[in-house]
């Protein structure tokens, strides 16, 4: 995440970076030590997407902004 955003890892930590998924379940999280996007829990494609051919899970990376 840090590399893709062109930010230093310390900037992500200082700005409280977090990952937010659609719905109640949070399938992804942000590893503050490495800057990687990781799965927060096991993802069961059959349960989430059922009969859809393409299974897409959307998430957003949020950063707090200084005021």
DOVOFI-144019 format. One record per residue: x, y, z negated of N, C-alpha, C in turn. Coordinates in nm, 4 decimals, always signed. Last residue first. Example, Ala and Ser with C-alpha at 12.3 -4.5 7.8 and 13.67 -1.06 7.14 Angstrom:
2
       nX       nY       nZ      caX      caY      caZ       cX       cY       cZ
  +1.2850  -0.2250  -0.7080  +1.3670  -0.1060  -0.7140  +1.2900  +0.0030  -0.7870
  +1.3190  -0.5690  -0.7800  +1.2300  -0.4500  -0.7800  +1.3200  -0.3300  -0.7800
REM end
This chain:
67
       nX       nY       nZ      caX      caY      caZ       cX       cY       cZ
  -0.5580  +1.8659  -1.0439  -0.6382  +1.9874  -1.0256  -0.5580  +2.1070  -1.0677
  -0.4434  +1.5835  -0.8620  -0.4223  +1.6825  -0.9674  -0.5051  +1.8062  -0.9382
  -0.6426  +1.3053  -0.7855  -0.5755  +1.4252  -0.7387  -0.5593  +1.5203  -0.8556
  -0.6138  +0.9525  -0.7715  -0.6596  +1.0706  -0.8427  -0.5775  +1.1895  -0.7939
  -0.6971  +0.7442  -0.5028  -0.5913  +0.8119  -0.5768  -0.6515  +0.9321  -0.6464
  -0.8161  +0.4315  -0.3905  -0.8452  +0.5639  -0.4432  -0.7266  +0.6162  -0.5227
  -0.8669  +0.2362  -0.1191  -0.7658  +0.2690  -0.2183  -0.7931  +0.4133  -0.2604
  -1.1412  +0.0200  -0.0550  -1.0804  +0.1518  -0.0438  -0.9741  +0.1660  -0.1517
  -1.2524  -0.2563  +0.1463  -1.2124  -0.1975  +0.0191  -1.1490  -0.0619  +0.0476
  -1.4470  -0.5184  +0.2870  -1.3958  -0.3818  +0.2915  -1.3584  -0.3354  +0.1510
  -1.4196  -0.8145  +0.4446  -1.4344  -0.7563  +0.3118  -1.3698  -0.6189  +0.3154
  -1.5681  -1.0041  +0.6929  -1.4908  -0.8835  +0.6640  -1.5229  -0.8353  +0.5232
  -1.5813  -1.2665  +0.9003  -1.6006  -1.2353  +0.7590  -1.5089  -1.1176  +0.7242
  -1.7514  -1.3692  +1.1855  -1.6444  -1.2861  +1.1308  -1.6781  -1.2501  +0.9871
  -1.9817  -1.5331  +1.1882  -1.8585  -1.5790  +1.2507  -1.7382  -1.5018  +1.1961
  -2.1990  -1.6081  +0.9166  -2.1361  -1.5088  +1.0039  -2.0057  -1.5632  +1.0609
  -2.3133  -1.7764  +0.7294  -2.3128  -1.8194  +0.8695  -2.2491  -1.7185  +0.9655
  -2.1450  -1.6777  +0.4539  -2.2360  -1.7835  +0.4970  -2.2202  -1.8167  +0.6444
  -1.9864  -1.4945  +0.3233  -2.0319  -1.4644  +0.4598  -2.1310  -1.5651  +0.5168
  -1.9499  -1.5914  +0.0566  -1.9633  -1.4490  +0.0868  -2.0313  -1.4245  +0.2212
  -1.9332  -1.8712  +0.0646  -2.0258  -1.8067  -0.0287  -2.0519  -1.6609  +0.0098
  -1.7363  -1.9148  +0.2534  -1.8694  -1.9720  +0.2742  -1.9732  -1.9062  +0.1825
  -1.5088  -1.7873  +0.1361  -1.5688  -1.7371  +0.2597  -1.7114  -1.7869  +0.2792
  -1.4184  -1.7043  -0.1654  -1.4877  -1.8170  -0.1038  -1.5653  -1.7655  +0.0178
  -1.1315  -1.6072  -0.3178  -1.2314  -1.5597  -0.2225  -1.2888  -1.6806  -0.1496
  -1.0270  -1.5715  -0.6523  -1.0424  -1.6608  -0.5375  -1.1548  -1.6091  -0.4486
  -0.9198  -1.2348  -0.7323  -0.9797  -1.3640  -0.7655  -0.9899  -1.4469  -0.6385
  -0.7720  -1.0326  -0.6338  -0.7973  -1.0314  -0.7777  -0.8576  -1.1632  -0.8246
  -0.5103  -1.0257  -0.4026  -0.6452  -1.0728  -0.4332  -0.6604  -1.0831  -0.5848
  -0.3274  -0.7150  -0.3645  -0.3365  -0.8581  -0.3939  -0.4819  -0.8969  -0.4176
  -0.1105  -0.4898  -0.2240  -0.2529  -0.5197  -0.2381  -0.2632  -0.6707  -0.2568
  +0.1886  -0.3729  -0.3862  +0.1166  -0.4609  -0.2942  -0.0324  -0.4682  -0.3271
  +0.3535  -0.2450  -0.5587  +0.2827  -0.1620  -0.4619  +0.2024  -0.2425  -0.3615
  +0.4828  -0.3721  -0.7682  +0.5342  -0.3925  -0.6325  +0.4714  -0.2996  -0.5292
  +0.3599  -0.2841  -1.0032  +0.5043  -0.3086  -1.0033  +0.5617  -0.3161  -0.8624
  +0.0863  -0.2668  -0.9573  +0.1603  -0.1435  -0.9847  +0.3118  -0.1626  -0.9811
  -0.1101  -0.4067  -0.7291  -0.0008  -0.4454  -0.8173  +0.0885  -0.3236  -0.8376
  -0.4499  -0.3682  -0.7092  -0.3237  -0.3061  -0.6743  -0.2190  -0.3480  -0.7758
  -0.6923  -0.6058  -0.5892  -0.6373  -0.5151  -0.6884  -0.5020  -0.4659  -0.6383
  -1.0035  -0.7406  -0.4669  -0.8653  -0.6974  -0.4503  -0.8229  -0.6079  -0.5656
  -1.2658  -0.7945  -0.5239  -1.1835  -0.9035  -0.4730  -1.0353  -0.8681  -0.4632
  -1.4969  -0.7258  -0.7421  -1.3738  -0.6628  -0.6964  -1.2770  -0.7732  -0.6553
  -1.8486  -0.7241  -0.7136  -1.7242  -0.7991  -0.7313  -1.6069  -0.7218  -0.6720
  -2.0539  -0.5513  -0.6370  -2.0169  -0.5650  -0.7785  -1.8818  -0.6306  -0.7995
  -1.9862  -0.3547  -0.3374  -2.0591  -0.4486  -0.4216  -2.0045  -0.4541  -0.5625
  -1.6634  -0.3038  -0.1957  -1.8086  -0.2879  -0.1875  -1.8747  -0.3895  -0.2797
  -1.3825  -0.2258  -0.4111  -1.4503  -0.3048  -0.3081  -1.5984  -0.2720  -0.3074
  -1.1060  -0.0280  -0.4745  -1.2490  -0.0435  -0.4997  -1.3105  -0.1178  -0.3815
  -0.7999  +0.0036  -0.6381  -0.8705  -0.0506  -0.5218  -1.0155  -0.0732  -0.5614
  -0.6030  +0.2865  -0.7429  -0.6843  +0.1679  -0.7699  -0.7584  +0.1292  -0.6428
  -0.3592  +0.5029  -0.8811  -0.4096  +0.4289  -0.7647  -0.4897  +0.3069  -0.8095
  -0.2777  +0.7243  -1.0473  -0.3797  +0.6278  -1.0881  -0.4410  +0.5510  -0.9735
  -0.0646  +0.8831  -0.9880  -0.1963  +0.9294  -0.9434  -0.3066  +0.8281  -0.9692
  +0.1530  +0.7369  -1.0800  +0.1218  +0.8650  -1.1438  -0.0179  +0.9154  -1.1084
  +0.1512  +0.5213  -0.8969  +0.1284  +0.4995  -1.0399  +0.0840  +0.6277  -1.1091
  +0.2071  +0.6564  -0.6580  +0.0830  +0.5790  -0.6711  +0.0497  +0.5550  -0.8179
  +0.4574  +0.7585  -0.7225  +0.3473  +0.8508  -0.6936  +0.2137  +0.7789  -0.7070
  +0.6132  +0.5292  -0.7443  +0.5906  +0.6103  -0.8646  +0.4758  +0.7088  -0.8443
  +0.6306  +0.4450  -0.4791  +0.5543  +0.3661  -0.5744  +0.5217  +0.4465  -0.7002
  +0.5908  +0.7058  -0.2390  +0.6743  +0.6319  -0.3320  +0.5844  +0.5583  -0.4303
  +0.4052  +0.6718  +0.0666  +0.4263  +0.7297  -0.0657  +0.5226  +0.6427  -0.1462
  +0.2887  +0.5818  +0.3019  +0.4067  +0.6673  +0.3097  +0.4355  +0.7379  +0.1784
  +0.0926  +0.3984  +0.3076  +0.0513  +0.5370  +0.2834  +0.1675  +0.6350  +0.2924
  +0.2437  +0.1655  +0.3446  +0.1439  +0.2032  +0.4455  +0.0990  +0.3484  +0.4307
  +0.3941  +0.1636  +0.1039  +0.4610  +0.1780  +0.2333  +0.3632  +0.2254  +0.3405
  +0.1890  +0.1244  -0.0865  +0.2778  +0.2400  -0.0944  +0.3432  +0.2665  +0.0410
  +0.0844  -0.1182  +0.0000  +0.0000  +0.0000  +0.0000  +0.0885  +0.1240  +0.0000
REM end
